Amino acid sequence: MKASLFRHGINLWPPFLFSGIHVTAIDDDYRRVRVELRQRLWNMNYVRTHFGGSCSR
């Protein structure tokens, strides 16, 4: 599957879609992926930072 098609599909995957995760770029050989975690009302805690369950390293 082409990386560009996979990127568009994975952005519609419900766990990514509803948590604010957005895949911005995938290399053609799938070795590097750029991902953004956008801060939204539903992934913030009470001090207005990212909820711990929304991000991982």
Residue frames relative to the residue before (quaternion, step in Angstrom):
aa qw qx qy qz dx dy dz
M 1.0000 0.0000 0.0000 0.0000 0.00 0.00 0.00
K 0.5010 -0.6466 0.4845 0.3100 3.56 -1.01 0.80
A 0.5687 -0.6313 0.4180 0.3213 3.55 -1.03 0.86
S 0.6441 0.5287 -0.3359 0.4392 3.60 0.97 -0.75
L 0.6484 0.4981 -0.3145 0.4823 3.60 1.02 -0.74
F 0.6381 0.5229 -0.3176 0.4675 3.57 1.01 -0.83
R 0.6321 0.5422 -0.3305 0.4441 3.61 0.98 -0.84
H 0.6754 0.4801 -0.3014 0.4717 3.60 0.88 -0.86
G 0.6618 0.5125 -0.3039 0.4550 3.57 1.01 -0.79
I 0.6780 0.4936 -0.3001 0.4546 3.58 0.90 -0.90
N 0.6153 0.5460 -0.3528 0.4460 3.60 1.11 -0.53
L 0.6789 0.4615 -0.2844 0.4953 3.60 1.22 -0.37
W 0.4544 0.6790 -0.4512 0.3590 3.58 1.30 -0.06
P 0.5437 -0.6886 0.3589 0.3186 3.65 -0.57 1.09
P 0.6571 0.4929 -0.3641 0.4391 3.70 0.80 -0.69
F 0.6744 0.4508 -0.2969 0.5039 3.62 1.06 -0.65
L 0.6546 0.5525 -0.3133 0.4101 3.56 0.87 -0.96
F 0.7785 0.3771 -0.1916 0.4637 3.58 0.77 -1.01
S 0.6780 0.4606 -0.3154 0.4782 3.61 1.20 -0.19
G 0.5687 -0.6336 0.3673 0.3744 3.59 1.25 0.00
I 0.4606 0.6678 -0.4563 0.3655 3.60 1.27 0.21
H 0.0197 -0.8012 0.5971 -0.0347 3.56 -0.89 0.98
V 0.2653 -0.7426 0.5965 0.1496 3.57 -0.75 1.08
T 0.1904 -0.8263 0.5243 0.0786 3.58 -0.51 1.19
A 0.8148 -0.0110 0.0310 0.5788 3.61 1.08 -0.59
I 0.0367 -0.7526 0.6569 0.0260 3.54 -1.19 0.71
D 0.4386 -0.6772 0.5228 0.2752 3.58 -0.90 0.92
D 0.6316 -0.5629 0.3786 0.3753 3.58 -1.14 0.58
D 0.7261 0.4024 -0.2448 0.5009 3.61 1.10 -0.60
Y 0.4679 -0.7245 0.3921 0.3201 3.60 1.35 0.27
R 0.4552 0.7042 -0.4467 0.3121 3.63 1.15 0.38
R 0.7810 0.1802 -0.1067 0.5884 3.58 1.19 -0.40
V 0.0353 -0.7807 0.6233 -0.0278 3.54 -0.96 0.99
R 0.1960 -0.7574 0.6117 0.1176 3.57 -0.95 0.89
V 0.0401 -0.8097 0.5828 -0.0560 3.54 -0.73 1.17
E 0.1512 -0.7621 0.6233 0.0881 3.57 -1.08 0.79
L 0.1767 -0.7412 0.6366 0.1191 3.52 -1.13 0.73
R 0.2015 -0.8154 0.5370 0.0782 3.52 -0.24 1.30
Q 0.3938 -0.7130 0.5282 0.2399 3.55 -1.00 0.80
R 0.0062 0.7910 -0.6076 0.0718 3.52 -0.72 1.18
L 0.6892 -0.4668 0.3426 0.4355 3.57 -1.24 0.20
W 0.7197 0.4606 -0.2587 0.4504 3.60 0.98 -0.80
N 0.7424 0.3285 -0.2659 0.5198 3.66 1.16 0.02
M 0.5131 0.5985 -0.4391 0.4310 3.57 1.16 0.68
N 0.3458 -0.7011 0.5720 0.2482 3.54 -1.19 0.52
Y 0.7684 -0.4069 0.2392 0.4322 3.59 -1.27 -0.08
V 0.6993 0.4092 -0.2842 0.5126 3.64 1.17 -0.32
R 0.5322 -0.6972 0.3483 0.3307 3.56 1.33 0.54
T 0.5089 0.5589 -0.4768 0.4487 3.57 0.99 0.93
H 0.6981 -0.4605 0.3240 0.4422 3.59 -1.25 0.18
F 0.4906 -0.6360 0.5240 0.2833 3.51 -1.06 0.87
G 0.5617 -0.6570 0.3913 0.3158 3.60 -0.86 0.93
G 0.6646 0.5069 -0.3107 0.4526 3.61 1.07 -0.59
S 0.6104 0.5854 -0.3442 0.4077 3.60 1.24 -0.24
C 0.8020 0.2289 -0.1209 0.5383 3.59 1.09 -0.50
S 0.0202 -0.7738 0.6330 0.0106 3.54 -1.21 0.56
R 0.3289 -0.7414 0.5521 0.1933 3.55 -1.23 0.41
